[in-house]
Amino acid sequence: MIQFILRRSLVMIPQLILLSIIVFFLASAMPGDAVTGAFQNNPNVSPEQEEKIREKFGLNDPWYQQYGRWVSKALQGDLGMSYTHKQPVTVLLKDRLSNTLLLAGVTLLVTYLIAIPLGIIAGRWQDSWADKLIVTYNYVSFATPMFVFALLMLFVFSFQLGWFPIGGSVDIRAEGGTFDYYISKVKHLVLPVLSGALLMTYSTIQYLRNDIIDTKFKDFVKTARAKGVPENHVYTRHILRNSLLPIASFLGYEITGLIGGSIFIETIFSYPGLGQLFLNSIMLRDFQVVTALVMISGAAVIVGTMLSDIILSIVDPRIRID
């Protein structure tokens, strides 16, 4: 296991290097730059002043020279300066990364709390009225666009009913570390989490339902029933244990998908996370921030893939990575 983790970690290095080169090349090919984004629609800054700023920060240099400077600084923990936010990229990412991880973690937890029981019910009582309702919900959640559902949740529960805040991650009046602060955090999480979780359950429900239906007709299950094993034990010890293996193997992919796919939710709910920052940085051509965020997403995908393999090897004794 340790050797496997070390090998995969070493493979990550050339993958991240290749990813960073591609991102830098594509960023240099896009029209405009960080100076254009920072001073657009600003009549107080002349084109000559913009050109001086570009020369000062080396933005007129070829992309490979800028890339070399970025790599040398990144190895020292310096991801550059955000020209739009006027602060180091590492400082800018610090708070937003924690917000995105919190949102992704809670969304994943709620998704599994909803999807696993529904998948078990639909698979165990196949073709019952409960199964038909769950399958209908699955089709609706799969067909509903995320941004439409999130806007509907925001309109109904924030604008119309006023039950939850319209945006942000915490009330600015709440003092950090107090009980009111954490209550405010929870209130700001409810709508983004439910908007994501209620539409993300379809894959887990469908996989679990189909696997339970397939497993309960296999020979080892028939043998257990023939030996007189109680039906509840057949499901909990034989069918469900085997049917949960694909769900466990997808855990790493789910985590990285939530982290990388938070743009819609964070933008709609004005939630200060990495997704909202990524979209704003592209619009303002703040490529230092864009590059850092793409590298974080790429590393998360690679680590998530490795995490899925490790989890599957732990929960399934038939699989051994070595």
Contacts in CASP RR format, 6 or more apart in sequence:
PFRMAT RR
TARGET T0000
AUTHOR 0000-0000-0000
METHOD contacts of the structure
MODEL  1
MIQFILRRSLVMIPQLILLSIIVFFLASAMPGDAVTGAFQNNPNVSPEQE
EKIREKFGLNDPWYQQYGRWVSKALQGDLGMSYTHKQPVTVLLKDRLSNT
LLLAGVTLLVTYLIAIPLGIIAGRWQDSWADKLIVTYNYVSFATPMFVFA
LLMLFVFSFQLGWFPIGGSVDIRAEGGTFDYYISKVKHLVLPVLSGALLM
TYSTIQYLRNDIIDTKFKDFVKTARAKGVPENHVYTRHILRNSLLPIASF
LGYEITGLIGGSIFIETIFSYPGLGQLFLNSIMLRDFQVVTALVMISGAA
VIVGTMLSDIILSIVDPRIRID
1 310 0 8 1.000
1 313 0 8 1.000
1 321 0 8 1.000
1 322 0 8 1.000
3 322 0 8 1.000
4 309 0 8 1.000
4 310 0 8 1.000
4 321 0 8 1.000
4 322 0 8 1.000
5 306 0 8 1.000
5 310 0 8 1.000
8 302 0 8 1.000
8 306 0 8 1.000
8 309 0 8 1.000
9 306 0 8 1.000
12 299 0 8 1.000
12 302 0 8 1.000
12 303 0 8 1.000
15 302 0 8 1.000
16 295 0 8 1.000
16 298 0 8 1.000
16 299 0 8 1.000
16 302 0 8 1.000
19 294 0 8 1.000
19 295 0 8 1.000
19 298 0 8 1.000
20 67 0 8 1.000
20 70 0 8 1.000
20 71 0 8 1.000
20 291 0 8 1.000
20 295 0 8 1.000
21 67 0 8 1.000
23 290 0 8 1.000
23 291 0 8 1.000
23 294 0 8 1.000
23 295 0 8 1.000
24 63 0 8 1.000
24 64 0 8 1.000
24 66 0 8 1.000
24 67 0 8 1.000
24 70 0 8 1.000
24 291 0 8 1.000
25 63 0 8 1.000
27 63 0 8 1.000
27 287 0 8 1.000
27 290 0 8 1.000
27 291 0 8 1.000
28 63 0 8 1.000
28 66 0 8 1.000
30 285 0 8 1.000
30 287 0 8 1.000
32 285 0 8 1.000
33 54 0 8 1.000
33 59 0 8 1.000
33 285 0 8 1.000
33 287 0 8 1.000
34 59 0 8 1.000
34 83 0 8 1.000
34 84 0 8 1.000
34 284 0 8 1.000
34 285 0 8 1.000
34 286 0 8 1.000
34 287 0 8 1.000
34 288 0 8 1.000
35 50 0 8 1.000
35 53 0 8 1.000
35 54 0 8 1.000
35 57 0 8 1.000
35 59 0 8 1.000
35 83 0 8 1.000
36 50 0 8 1.000
36 285 0 8 1.000
37 83 0 8 1.000
37 84 0 8 1.000
37 284 0 8 1.000
37 285 0 8 1.000
37 286 0 8 1.000
38 83 0 8 1.000
38 84 0 8 1.000
38 284 0 8 1.000
38 286 0 8 1.000
39 45 0 8 1.000
39 50 0 8 1.000
53 59 0 8 1.000
54 60 0 8 1.000
57 83 0 8 1.000
58 66 0 8 1.000
59 66 0 8 1.000
70 79 0 8 1.000
70 80 0 8 1.000
70 288 0 8 1.000
70 291 0 8 1.000
73 79 0 8 1.000
73 80 0 8 1.000
77 90 0 8 1.000
78 88 0 8 1.000
78 90 0 8 1.000
79 88 0 8 1.000
79 89 0 8 1.000
79 90 0 8 1.000
79 93 0 8 1.000
79 288 0 8 1.000
79 291 0 8 1.000
79 292 0 8 1.000
80 88 0 8 1.000
80 89 0 8 1.000
80 90 0 8 1.000
80 288 0 8 1.000
80 292 0 8 1.000
81 87 0 8 1.000
81 88 0 8 1.000
81 89 0 8 1.000
81 288 0 8 1.000
82 88 0 8 1.000
82 89 0 8 1.000
82 92 0 8 1.000
82 281 0 8 1.000
82 286 0 8 1.000
82 288 0 8 1.000
82 289 0 8 1.000
83 286 0 8 1.000
83 288 0 8 1.000
84 280 0 8 1.000
84 281 0 8 1.000
84 284 0 8 1.000
84 286 0 8 1.000
84 289 0 8 1.000
85 92 0 8 1.000
85 286 0 8 1.000
85 289 0 8 1.000
89 288 0 8 1.000
89 289 0 8 1.000
89 292 0 8 1.000
92 277 0 8 1.000
92 289 0 8 1.000
93 274 0 8 1.000
93 277 0 8 1.000
93 289 0 8 1.000
93 292 0 8 1.000
93 293 0 8 1.000
93 296 0 8 1.000
95 272 0 8 1.000
96 272 0 8 1.000
96 273 0 8 1.000
96 274 0 8 1.000
96 276 0 8 1.000
96 277 0 8 1.000
97 273 0 8 1.000
97 274 0 8 1.000
97 296 0 8 1.000
99 169 0 8 1.000
99 271 0 8 1.000
99 272 0 8 1.000
99 273 0 8 1.000
99 274 0 8 1.000
100 259 0 8 1.000
100 262 0 8 1.000
100 266 0 8 1.000
100 273 0 8 1.000
100 274 0 8 1.000
100 275 0 8 1.000
101 259 0 8 1.000
102 189 0 8 1.000
103 189 0 8 1.000
103 192 0 8 1.000
103 193 0 8 1.000
103 258 0 8 1.000
103 262 0 8 1.000
103 265 0 8 1.000
103 266 0 8 1.000
103 271 0 8 1.000
103 273 0 8 1.000
104 255 0 8 1.000
104 258 0 8 1.000
104 259 0 8 1.000
104 262 0 8 1.000
105 255 0 8 1.000
105 258 0 8 1.000
106 189 0 8 1.000
106 193 0 8 1.000
107 192 0 8 1.000
107 193 0 8 1.000
107 196 0 8 1.000
107 197 0 8 1.000
107 200 0 8 1.000
107 258 0 8 1.000
108 254 0 8 1.000
108 255 0 8 1.000
108 258 0 8 1.000
110 193 0 8 1.000
110 194 0 8 1.000
110 197 0 8 1.000
111 196 0 8 1.000
111 197 0 8 1.000
111 200 0 8 1.000
111 201 0 8 1.000
111 204 0 8 1.000
111 254 0 8 1.000
112 204 0 8 1.000
112 247 0 8 1.000
114 197 0 8 1.000
114 198 0 8 1.000
114 201 0 8 1.000
115 201 0 8 1.000
115 204 0 8 1.000
115 205 0 8 1.000
115 208 0 8 1.000
116 204 0 8 1.000
116 208 0 8 1.000
116 244 0 8 1.000
116 247 0 8 1.000
118 134 0 8 1.000
118 137 0 8 1.000
118 201 0 8 1.000
118 205 0 8 1.000
119 134 0 8 1.000
119 204 0 8 1.000
119 205 0 8 1.000
119 208 0 8 1.000
119 209 0 8 1.000
119 212 0 8 1.000
120 208 0 8 1.000
120 212 0 8 1.000
120 240 0 8 1.000
121 130 0 8 1.000
121 131 0 8 1.000
121 134 0 8 1.000
122 130 0 8 1.000
122 131 0 8 1.000
122 134 0 8 1.000
122 135 0 8 1.000
122 205 0 8 1.000
122 208 0 8 1.000
122 209 0 8 1.000
123 131 0 8 1.000
123 208 0 8 1.000
123 209 0 8 1.000
123 212 0 8 1.000
123 213 0 8 1.000
124 212 0 8 1.000
124 216 0 8 1.000
124 235 0 8 1.000
125 131 0 8 1.000
126 213 0 8 1.000
131 209 0 8 1.000
134 205 0 8 1.000
134 209 0 8 1.000
135 209 0 8 1.000
138 201 0 8 1.000
138 202 0 8 1.000
138 205 0 8 1.000
138 206 0 8 1.000
139 202 0 8 1.000
141 198 0 8 1.000
141 199 0 8 1.000
141 200 0 8 1.000
141 201 0 8 1.000
141 202 0 8 1.000
142 202 0 8 1.000
144 199 0 8 1.000
146 195 0 8 1.000
146 196 0 8 1.000
146 199 0 8 1.000
146 264 0 8 1.000
146 265 0 8 1.000
147 264 0 8 1.000
147 268 0 8 1.000
149 195 0 8 1.000
149 198 0 8 1.000
149 199 0 8 1.000
150 191 0 8 1.000
150 192 0 8 1.000
150 195 0 8 1.000
150 196 0 8 1.000
150 264 0 8 1.000
150 265 0 8 1.000
150 268 0 8 1.000
150 269 0 8 1.000
151 268 0 8 1.000
153 191 0 8 1.000
153 194 0 8 1.000
153 195 0 8 1.000
154 166 0 8 1.000
154 191 0 8 1.000
154 268 0 8 1.000
154 269 0 8 1.000
157 163 0 8 1.000
157 164 0 8 1.000
157 191 0 8 1.000
158 164 0 8 1.000
158 165 0 8 1.000
158 166 0 8 1.000
158 167 0 8 1.000
158 191 0 8 1.000
159 166 0 8 1.000
164 187 0 8 1.000
164 188 0 8 1.000
164 190 0 8 1.000
164 191 0 8 1.000
165 171 0 8 1.000
165 184 0 8 1.000
165 187 0 8 1.000
165 188 0 8 1.000
166 269 0 8 1.000
166 270 0 8 1.000
167 188 0 8 1.000
167 269 0 8 1.000
167 270 0 8 1.000
167 271 0 8 1.000
168 188 0 8 1.000
168 269 0 8 1.000
168 270 0 8 1.000
168 271 0 8 1.000
168 272 0 8 1.000
169 185 0 8 1.000
169 188 0 8 1.000
169 189 0 8 1.000
169 271 0 8 1.000
169 272 0 8 1.000
169 273 0 8 1.000
170 181 0 8 1.000
170 184 0 8 1.000
170 185 0 8 1.000
170 188 0 8 1.000
171 180 0 8 1.000
171 181 0 8 1.000
171 184 0 8 1.000
171 188 0 8 1.000
174 180 0 8 1.000
174 181 0 8 1.000
174 183 0 8 1.000
174 184 0 8 1.000
175 181 0 8 1.000
188 271 0 8 1.000
191 269 0 8 1.000
192 265 0 8 1.000
192 266 0 8 1.000
192 269 0 8 1.000
192 271 0 8 1.000
195 265 0 8 1.000
195 268 0 8 1.000
195 269 0 8 1.000
196 265 0 8 1.000
200 258 0 8 1.000
203 250 0 8 1.000
204 247 0 8 1.000
204 250 0 8 1.000
207 246 0 8 1.000
207 247 0 8 1.000
207 250 0 8 1.000
208 243 0 8 1.000
208 244 0 8 1.000
208 246 0 8 1.000
208 247 0 8 1.000
211 242 0 8 1.000
211 243 0 8 1.000
211 246 0 8 1.000
212 239 0 8 1.000
212 240 0 8 1.000
212 243 0 8 1.000
215 221 0 8 1.000
215 238 0 8 1.000
215 239 0 8 1.000
215 242 0 8 1.000
215 243 0 8 1.000
216 234 0 8 1.000
216 235 0 8 1.000
216 239 0 8 1.000
220 238 0 8 1.000
221 234 0 8 1.000
221 238 0 8 1.000
221 239 0 8 1.000
224 233 0 8 1.000
224 234 0 8 1.000
224 238 0 8 1.000
225 231 0 8 1.000
225 234 0 8 1.000
229 237 0 8 1.000
229 238 0 8 1.000
244 315 0 8 1.000
245 312 0 8 1.000
245 315 0 8 1.000
245 316 0 8 1.000
248 311 0 8 1.000
248 312 0 8 1.000
248 315 0 8 1.000
249 308 0 8 1.000
249 309 0 8 1.000
249 311 0 8 1.000
249 312 0 8 1.000
250 308 0 8 1.000
251 307 0 8 1.000
251 308 0 8 1.000
251 311 0 8 1.000
252 304 0 8 1.000
252 305 0 8 1.000
252 307 0 8 1.000
252 308 0 8 1.000
252 311 0 8 1.000
253 304 0 8 1.000
253 305 0 8 1.000
253 308 0 8 1.000
255 300 0 8 1.000
255 304 0 8 1.000
255 307 0 8 1.000
256 297 0 8 1.000
256 300 0 8 1.000
256 301 0 8 1.000
256 303 0 8 1.000
256 304 0 8 1.000
256 305 0 8 1.000
257 301 0 8 1.000
259 274 0 8 1.000
259 297 0 8 1.000
259 300 0 8 1.000
260 274 0 8 1.000
260 275 0 8 1.000
260 297 0 8 1.000
260 300 0 8 1.000
261 275 0 8 1.000
262 273 0 8 1.000
262 274 0 8 1.000
262 275 0 8 1.000
263 275 0 8 1.000
263 276 0 8 1.000
263 278 0 8 1.000
263 279 0 8 1.000
265 271 0 8 1.000
266 272 0 8 1.000
266 273 0 8 1.000
266 274 0 8 1.000
266 275 0 8 1.000
266 276 0 8 1.000
267 275 0 8 1.000
267 276 0 8 1.000
267 279 0 8 1.000
270 276 0 8 1.000
274 293 0 8 1.000
274 296 0 8 1.000
275 293 0 8 1.000
277 289 0 8 1.000
277 293 0 8 1.000
278 289 0 8 1.000
278 290 0 8 1.000
278 293 0 8 1.000
280 286 0 8 1.000
281 287 0 8 1.000
281 289 0 8 1.000
281 290 0 8 1.000
281 293 0 8 1.000
282 290 0 8 1.000
309 321 0 8 1.000
310 321 0 8 1.000
312 319 0 8 1.000
313 319 0 8 1.000
313 320 0 8 1.000
313 321 0 8 1.000
END
